[in-house]
Amino acid sequence: MHESNTFIKKTTPVENFMNPHYGDFIQGKDIVEHFKGGNHELSGSIDELEKQDVEFLPKMCAIATPSGTVEKEAFNQIVDKLVNEINSDECDGLIVNLHGATVSEEYLDADGEVLLRLRKKLGKDFPIVCTLDKHANISTKMFKNADVLIVFRTCPHLDTYDRGVEAAKIIIEIIKKNINPTGTFIAPPMMINMTKQNTFEEPVNQIIKRMNEISDDDSVISASFALGFQFADVPELGSSFLVYTDNNADLSRTKCESVAEFAWENRHKYNLNALEVSEAVEIAKKSTEYPVILNDVGDNTGGGSSADSTFLLHEIIKQDVSNYCTVFFDPESVEKCAQKGIGQKVKLFVGGKVDDKHGDPVEIEGVVKNITDGIWEDSEIRHGGYTKYNQGKTALIETDKRGSIILTTLRQPPQSIGQITHIGIDPKEKQLITTRGVILPRPAYDPFAAKTVLVNTKGTTTADLKNLNFKNIEREIYPINDAEFNIKVNDV
């Protein structure tokens, strides 16, 4: 499972999956121990299979933090192991959890390639149910090589556990031959901008409302809507819709067409919506209610970005803002803090070190207030369903402006408030807090936020699609082009 940002020059090696400091590589029964009791889709499937007294064989789990294109050797090493582990003579069906926006150096549609290899080994009649992230760029190859594709329903991703339960229930029914999934896949030529992908807010919640109505229909086995991932330059980029019925192709097609057409008709509502840096910081500075959360859209760590953009901190210092909190991936500065020790003064250049797209380093002076191992657990339902976090050795610097600057050794998307609370920050006491994301941080920070502002920063996850140099899209797509929508239906 990997969300691949193809606009990042640095590729993702096998170490990012295999090294426990960077990802999760878990095998056999250890998968159950790691995920049981959590909120991940694996947690949901494990609980439901045990509830129904179904024997299951946990095989392999390889997850890496979103980053650049997966290296050829890494992809093939992991997928070859996965395919070799699974044999049709020892089981009756397969649940596989993929992302849907994975790209390798060899395969632009890496998730489709995984499903194709599994299908070739297991045979055309072997039941395969696959869960996907809400940001999947679903391909025809993915659709044709799984019996059912199930996409997270919410963004932020809060329903991961439920989708795992759904996958378990469906695979059991297929194995028992109680259902014969017949699906329709439609991908209108459109992209929903990252700044408009919150499924709990207008306008995307109107699509969700229609998808829920379809899902609630007893004649429907499963219905899904994928937002798409705009930072993967792939042939079948964009939003898409899936509807599966029990052996009723006409019904699945009719329902899928209706919601796809609705989304297309409202495509102008899903464009970029974010404030410029200076305006966002000024709003936060003047606010009488706090904290104001500034989401750094151009450095969306959950979208694979650097986690060390400095545009916002430069502006915070320029506007002389007091009492703020910000987090940087900066292993070099962490080590300098560790060498100095807690209570000691330091002078550092933080951020802007990963590449040349996220601003220049910022010179800061302050006192080392705390150093931790950067490991914590969060029992609340957070984006992605994860409960265990590791951002490596972490240092907290306090400036004379009450600026709390947290420095991490590993890139950690901000889906858990534990990122700042575990080191001693009380979010309710801060005037301004910056996070590196769009929607991902919302479940963690909304309970404390007086206001959340999306900031249109530069970077490898820029919100403006026209700033991205796409080369591989196989069709005209809105809003990059003046696309036309002639319904292309895929049925199985």
WOKAQUI-V663404 format. One record per pair of residues at least 4 apart in sequence whose C-alpha atoms are under 8 Angstrom apart, sorted by the first residue. I is the first residue (numbers start at 1). GAP is how many residues later the second one is. Records with the same first field share a line. If there is no record, write none. Layout:
BEGIN
I = GAP, GAP
END
This chain:
BEGIN
1 = 61, 62, 63, 96, 97, 98, 101
2 = 61, 62, 63, 64, 65, 96, 97, 99, 100
3 = 62, 63, 64, 96, 97, 98, 99, 100, 300, 301
4 = 62, 63, 64, 65, 66, 97, 98, 99, 227, 228, 299, 300
5 = 61, 62, 63, 64, 226, 227, 298, 299, 300
6 = 62, 63, 97, 225, 226, 227
7 = 61, 224, 225, 226, 453, 461
8 = 59, 60, 61, 296, 297, 452
9 = 59
10 = 58, 59
11 = 56, 57, 58, 59, 60
12 = 4, 55, 56, 57, 58, 59, 62
13 = 4, 57, 58, 60, 61
14 = 4, 57, 59, 60, 61
15 = 4, 7
16 = 6, 7, 48, 49
17 = 5, 6, 7, 8, 45, 46, 47
18 = 4, 5, 6, 7, 44
19 = 4, 5, 6
20 = 4, 5
21 = 369, 371, 389
22 = 42, 43, 388
23 = 39, 40, 41, 42
24 = 37, 38, 39, 40
25 = 35, 36, 37, 38
26 = 4, 5, 34, 35, 36
27 = 4, 31, 32, 33, 34
28 = 4, 29, 30, 31, 32
29 = 4, 29, 30
30 = 4
31 = 4, 27, 28, 29, 30
32 = 4, 11, 14, 26
35 = 4, 5, 7, 8
36 = 6, 7, 10, 11
37 = 6
38 = 5, 123, 341, 347, 348, 349
39 = 4, 5, 121, 122, 342, 345, 346, 347, 348
40 = 4, 120, 121, 124, 344, 345, 346
41 = 4, 56, 90, 119, 120, 121, 122, 123, 124, 344
42 = 4, 55, 119, 122
43 = 4, 118, 121
44 = 4, 116, 117, 118, 119, 120, 121
45 = 4, 116, 119, 120, 121, 122, 123
46 = 4, 118
47 = 4, 118
48 = 4, 117, 120, 121
49 = 4, 5, 6, 7, 119, 120
50 = 4, 5
57 = 34
59 = 23, 26, 27
60 = 22, 25
62 = 16
65 = 237, 239, 346, 347
66 = 235, 236, 237, 238, 239
67 = 236, 237, 238
68 = 236
69 = 33, 34, 35, 36
70 = 4, 5, 32, 33, 34, 35
71 = 4, 33, 34
72 = 4, 32, 33, 34
73 = 4
74 = 4
75 = 4, 29
76 = 4
77 = 4
78 = 4
79 = 4, 35
80 = 4
81 = 4
82 = 4
83 = 34, 35, 38
87 = 4, 34, 35
88 = 4, 5, 34, 38
92 = 34, 35, 83
93 = 33, 34, 35, 78, 82
94 = 33, 34, 35, 77
95 = 33, 34, 35, 36, 72, 73, 76
96 = 32, 33, 34, 35
97 = 33, 34, 35
98 = 13, 32, 33, 34, 35
99 = 12, 32, 33, 34, 36, 37
100 = 11, 32, 33, 35, 36, 37, 38
101 = 8, 9, 10, 34, 35, 36, 37, 127, 128, 131
102 = 6, 7, 8, 9
103 = 4, 5, 6, 7, 8, 129
104 = 4, 5, 6
107 = 6
108 = 125, 126, 127
109 = 4, 30, 125
110 = 4
111 = 4, 31
112 = 4, 27, 28, 29, 30, 33
113 = 4, 28, 29
114 = 4
115 = 4, 26, 27, 30, 31
116 = 4, 25, 26, 29
117 = 4
118 = 4
119 = 4, 5, 7, 26, 27
120 = 4
122 = 4
127 = 19, 20, 44, 47, 48
128 = 18, 19, 20, 43
129 = 17, 18, 19, 20, 21, 38, 41, 42
130 = 16, 18, 19, 20, 37
131 = 18, 19, 20, 21, 32, 33, 36
132 = 4, 17, 18, 19, 20
133 = 18, 19, 93
134 = 17, 18, 19, 20, 21, 23, 91, 92, 93, 94
135 = 91, 92, 93, 94
136 = 15, 90, 91, 92, 93
137 = 89, 90, 91, 92, 99, 100, 101, 102, 103
138 = 4, 5, 88, 90, 98, 99, 100, 101, 102
139 = 4, 97
140 = 4, 350
141 = 4
142 = 4
143 = 4, 5, 6, 42
144 = 348
147 = 34
148 = 33, 35, 74, 96
149 = 75, 93
150 = 13, 17, 72, 73, 74
151 = 12, 73, 74, 75
152 = 5, 7, 8, 11, 72, 74
153 = 4, 6, 55, 71, 72
154 = 4, 5, 44, 45, 46
155 = 42, 43, 44, 45, 228, 284, 285
156 = 42, 43, 227, 228, 283, 284, 285, 286, 287
157 = 225, 226, 227, 228, 283
158 = 223, 224, 225, 226, 227
159 = 4, 226
160 = 4, 224, 225
161 = 4, 224
162 = 4
163 = 4
164 = 4
165 = 4
166 = 4
167 = 4
168 = 4
169 = 4
170 = 4, 51
171 = 4
172 = 4
173 = 4, 5, 6
174 = 4, 5, 6, 7
179 = 67, 68
180 = 65, 66, 67
181 = 40, 63, 64, 65, 66
182 = 62, 63, 64, 65, 66, 67, 70, 309, 310
183 = 59, 60, 61, 62, 66, 69, 70, 308, 309
184 = 57, 58, 59, 60, 65, 68, 69, 72, 305, 306, 307, 308
185 = 55, 56, 57, 58, 71, 304, 305, 306
186 = 54, 55, 56, 70, 71, 74, 301, 302, 303, 304
187 = 51, 52, 53, 54, 73, 301
188 = 50, 51, 52, 72, 73, 76, 297, 299
189 = 49, 50, 286, 287, 288, 289, 294, 295, 296
190 = 48, 49, 74, 77, 287, 288, 289, 293
191 = 36, 37, 39, 46, 47, 48, 79, 286, 287, 288
192 = 4, 5, 35, 36, 46, 47, 75, 78, 79
193 = 4, 37, 77, 78, 79, 270, 272
194 = 36, 78, 244, 269
195 = 76, 77, 78, 79, 102, 243, 244, 259, 268
196 = 7, 8, 74, 75, 76, 77
197 = 7, 30, 73, 242
198 = 4, 6, 7, 241
199 = 5, 6, 9
200 = 4, 5
201 = 4
202 = 4
203 = 4, 66, 67
204 = 4, 66
205 = 4
206 = 4
207 = 4, 52, 55, 56
208 = 4, 17
209 = 4
210 = 4, 49
211 = 4, 12, 13, 14, 48
212 = 4
213 = 4
214 = 6, 9, 41
215 = 5, 6, 7, 8
216 = 4
219 = 26, 27
220 = 23, 24, 25, 26, 32
221 = 22, 23, 24, 25
222 = 21, 22, 23
223 = 18, 19, 20, 21
224 = 17, 18, 19
225 = 14, 15, 16, 17
226 = 13, 14, 15
227 = 11, 12, 13
228 = 9, 10, 11, 12
229 = 8, 9
230 = 7, 8, 235
231 = 72, 230
232 = 5
233 = 4, 237, 238, 239, 240
234 = 238, 239
235 = 237, 238, 239, 240
236 = 237, 238
237 = 236
238 = 239
240 = 20
241 = 15, 18, 19
242 = 14
243 = 9, 10, 12, 13
244 = 8
245 = 4, 6, 7
248 = 4
249 = 4, 242, 243
250 = 4
251 = 4
252 = 4
253 = 4, 236, 238
254 = 4
255 = 4
256 = 4
257 = 4, 230
258 = 4
259 = 4
260 = 4
261 = 4
262 = 4
263 = 4
264 = 221
266 = 4
267 = 4, 211
271 = 208
272 = 191, 192
273 = 181
274 = 179, 180, 181, 182
275 = 4, 5, 178, 179, 180, 181
276 = 4, 179, 180, 181
277 = 4, 34, 35, 38, 178, 179, 180
278 = 4, 37
279 = 4
280 = 4, 14, 173, 174, 175
281 = 4, 13, 31, 34, 35, 38
282 = 4, 37
283 = 4
284 = 8, 9, 10, 147, 148
285 = 36, 146, 147
287 = 5
289 = 142, 161
290 = 138, 139, 140, 141, 142, 159, 160, 161
291 = 136, 137, 138, 139, 140, 141, 142, 157, 158, 159, 160
292 = 139, 140, 141, 157, 158, 159, 160, 161
293 = 139, 140, 141, 142, 152, 156, 157, 158, 159, 160
294 = 138, 139, 140, 141, 158, 159, 160, 161
295 = 139, 140, 141, 142, 143, 157, 158, 159, 160
296 = 4, 16, 138, 139, 140, 141, 142, 158, 159, 160, 161
297 = 139, 140, 141, 157, 158, 159, 160, 164, 165, 166
298 = 7, 139, 157, 158, 159, 160, 161, 162, 163, 164, 165
299 = 6, 7, 8, 9, 10, 59, 137, 138, 158, 159, 160, 161, 162, 163
300 = 4, 5, 6, 7, 113, 136, 137, 138, 161
301 = 4, 5, 6, 110, 111, 112, 113, 135, 136
302 = 111, 112, 134, 135, 138
303 = 134, 158
304 = 157
305 = 154, 155, 156
306 = 23, 48, 49, 52, 105, 154
307 = 21, 22, 104, 105, 129
308 = 19, 20, 21, 22, 43, 44, 45, 46, 50
309 = 19, 42, 43, 49, 50, 150
310 = 4, 41, 42, 48, 49, 50, 51, 52
311 = 4, 47, 48, 146
312 = 4, 122
313 = 4, 13, 49
314 = 4, 48
315 = 4
316 = 4, 5
317 = 4
321 = 80
322 = 79, 80, 81, 109
323 = 78, 79, 80, 81, 107, 108, 109
324 = 78, 79, 80, 106, 107, 108, 109
325 = 78, 79, 80, 81, 105, 107, 108, 109
326 = 78, 79, 80, 107, 108, 109
327 = 78, 79, 80, 81, 107, 108
328 = 22, 23, 77, 78, 79, 80
329 = 22, 78, 79, 80, 81, 82
330 = 4, 20, 21, 23, 77, 78, 79
331 = 4, 76, 77, 78, 79
332 = 4
333 = 4, 15, 16, 17, 74
334 = 4, 59, 60, 61, 73, 74, 75
335 = 4
336 = 4
337 = 4, 5, 9, 31, 58
338 = 4, 33, 57
340 = 4, 5, 6
341 = 27
342 = 25, 26, 27, 28, 29
343 = 24, 25, 26, 27
344 = 23, 24
345 = 20, 21, 22, 23
346 = 19, 20, 21, 22
347 = 16, 17, 18, 19
348 = 14, 15, 16, 17
349 = 12, 13, 14, 15
350 = 11, 12, 13, 14
351 = 9, 10, 11
352 = 4, 6, 7, 8, 9, 10
353 = 7, 8
356 = 4
357 = 101, 102, 103
358 = 100, 101, 102
364 = 35
365 = 34
366 = 31, 32, 33, 34
367 = 30, 31, 32
368 = 27, 28, 29, 30
369 = 26, 27, 28, 29
370 = 25, 26, 27, 53, 54
371 = 22, 23, 24, 25, 52
372 = 21, 22, 23, 51
373 = 18, 19, 20, 21
374 = 15, 16, 17, 18, 19, 20, 34, 45, 48
375 = 13, 14, 15, 16, 17
376 = 12, 13, 14, 42, 46
377 = 10, 11, 12, 41
378 = 8, 9, 10, 11, 38, 40
379 = 8
380 = 7
381 = 4, 5, 6, 62
382 = 4, 5, 33, 34, 61, 62
383 = 32, 57, 58, 60
389 = 23
390 = 20, 22
391 = 17, 18, 19, 20, 21
392 = 16, 17, 18
393 = 15, 16, 17
394 = 12, 13, 14, 15
395 = 11, 12, 13
396 = 8, 9, 10, 11, 27
397 = 6, 7, 8, 9
398 = 4, 5, 6, 7
399 = 4, 5
406 = 14
413 = 23, 24
414 = 5, 21, 22, 23, 26, 27
415 = 25, 26, 27, 28, 29
416 = 25, 28
417 = 4, 27, 28
418 = 4
419 = 4
420 = 4, 5, 6, 7
421 = 4, 5, 6
426 = 4
427 = 6, 21
428 = 20, 21
435 = 6
436 = 5
437 = 4
438 = 4, 16
441 = 4
442 = 4
443 = 4
445 = 4
446 = 6
456 = 6, 7
457 = 5
458 = 4
462 = 5, 6
464 = 4
465 = 14, 15
466 = 14
476 = 4, 5, 6, 7, 8
477 = 4, 5, 6
478 = 4, 5
479 = 4
END
